[in-house]
Amino acid sequence: MVQAKHWQSRSVAAADVHTTIASAQLWRPIARGLLIVTSGRFATDAISYAEQHNDNGHAPLVDLWPDSRLETLLASRPALVAAHGLR
């Protein structure tokens, strides 16, 4: 399951991560993995919340991708960037 946040003016907070996890847990069957991606950053409390959730072994396993991860992925795929006019 993927949740995308295009927030450059504010960080994704723990409450946002919590809400997304809670929503994912309502799906049947429960998703085994949840990827939360942002064009901005994650607040420190959001990272801590996701790590604690994963350490407790609850589904879904949460992976957080900040803007830097997206930039790295796009840098390795220049044809994709050109084809879609990405920067």
C-alpha positions in Angstrom: 0.0 0.0 0.0 1.3 3.5 -0.9 0.4 6.9 0.6 1.9 9.9 -1.2 2.2 13.4 0.4 3.1 16.4 -1.8 3.9 18.6 1.2 6.8 20.9 0.8 5.7 23.6 3.2 5.4 21.3 6.2 6.8 18.0 7.4 4.8 14.8 7.7 4.1 14.5 11.4 3.5 11.4 13.7 -0.3 12.1 13.6 -0.2 11.8 9.8 1.7 8.5 10.0 -0.6 7.2 12.7 -3.7 8.1 10.6 -2.3 6.4 7.5 -1.4 3.2 9.5 -4.9 3.1 11.1 -6.5 3.4 7.6 -4.3 0.6 6.2 -5.3 -1.6 9.1 -8.9 -1.4 8.1 -8.3 -3.0 4.7 -8.9 -6.7 4.4 -6.7 -8.5 4.2 -4.4 -6.1 6.1 -1.6 -4.9 3.9 1.8 -6.3 4.9 3.6 -3.2 3.9 2.9 0.5 3.8 5.1 3.0 1.9 4.6 6.6 2.9 6.3 8.9 0.4 6.6 12.7 0.6 8.1 15.4 -1.6 9.1 17.1 1.6 10.4 15.7 4.9 9.3 13.6 7.9 9.3 15.2 11.3 11.4 13.4 13.9 8.3 12.3 15.8 7.0 10.7 12.6 10.2 8.7 12.1 10.2 7.6 15.8 6.5 6.6 15.6 7.1 4.5 12.4 10.2 2.8 14.0 8.3 2.0 17.2 5.4 0.6 15.2 7.7 -1.6 13.2 9.6 -2.7 16.3 6.3 -3.8 17.9 5.8 -6.2 14.9 2.4 -4.8 14.0 1.1 -4.9 10.4 1.6 -3.2 8.2 5.4 -2.7 8.1 6.0 1.0 7.5 8.7 2.4 5.2 9.2 6.2 5.0 10.6 7.8 1.8 11.5 11.5 2.1 12.3 13.8 -0.8 16.0 12.7 -0.7 15.0 9.1 -1.5 12.9 10.3 -4.4 15.7 12.5 -5.7 18.1 9.5 -5.5 15.7 7.3 -7.4 15.1 9.9 -10.1 18.8 10.6 -10.5 19.3 7.0 -11.4 16.6 7.1 -14.1 17.2 10.2 -16.3 15.0 8.8 -19.1 12.0 8.7 -16.7 12.7 12.3 -15.6 12.9 13.5 -19.2 9.8 11.6 -20.4 7.6 13.1 -17.6 9.2 16.5 -17.3 10.3 15.9 -13.8 13.0 18.0 -12.0 
